[in-house]
Amino acid sequence: MTRVSLGEITIGYDDRGSGPPLLLVHGHPFDRSMWGPQLEHFAAAGWRVVAPDLRGYGESTVVPGKTPLATFAGDLAALLDHLGLDRAVLCGLSMGGQIVLEFQRLFADRVRGLVLADTFARAETTEGRKVRNATADRLLREGMAGYAEEVLTKMVSPENARTQPWVADHVLTMMRGAHPEGAAAALRGRAERPDYVGLLPRIAVPALVVVGRDDELTPVGDARLLHERIPGAKLAVVEGAAHLPNLERRAAFNRVLAGFLEGVFTSIG
């Protein structure tokens, strides 16, 4: 566990292992602990794994107001600079996947490969913007507890919540522990995100799209669009998982990611 000041904020992050860098970008309203199984596994497998808390989450500085995806991407670039890493494979889940797409848009020369998990590329709809901003207002008014309870069985499938209570407990703890101002700022920024569909055909690095079969928040159809539009992208549908396959079916997720990273590593030479 390490913290570093980067401009106006302090970022908490884990940096484990040695070898080609893999940067793991968490979703909303989580923190870097969601990547625990991957941090341990891939650091032991010959990768340098970096998992930061995004601004507003975990141990990183909370900045109230609105946090655009470009700001998150800029924070990640600054962290890579601090670590002396020119390029990395970026892996993001949900909001983290959209931040990874924004990083690709802004810093394409720093991307060695992309992993887009349980995410989607289209801009927000008018109704979606209203919902995200209303949710942000609610979090500021009520805190995280009620929201966390409501969305738990969308993040983790009801079956997995029953049979893997430790996973459900971890997810619920992350969501309850998120700072309302940080989560609200991210929601407001995400409501105004650009449409990344036009970017997809221009992605020229290896890409893997992963999705839980039972994901209601970002269904398999969203993953198929990414797969179809990104040249040469691979698609993996994780059976028995909803929105967090890296936790619900960690062994299956790790196998898929390991296979992809092996190909990237081979191409690095």
Buried (B, 14 or more C-beta within 10 A) or exposed (E): EEEBEBEEBBBBBBBBBEBBBBBBBBBBBBBBBBBBBBBBBBBEBEBBBBBBBBBBBBBBBBBEEBBBBBBBBBBBBBBBEEBEBEBBBBBBBBBBBBBBBBBBBBBEEBBBBBBBBBBBBEBBEEEEBEBBBEBBEBBBEEBBEEBBEEBBBBBBBEBBBEEBEEBBEBBBBBBBBBBBBBBBBBBBBBBBBBEBBEBBEEBEBBBBBBBBBBBEBBBBEBBBBBBEBBEEBBBBBBEBBBBBBBBBBBEBBBBBBBEBBEBBBEEEE
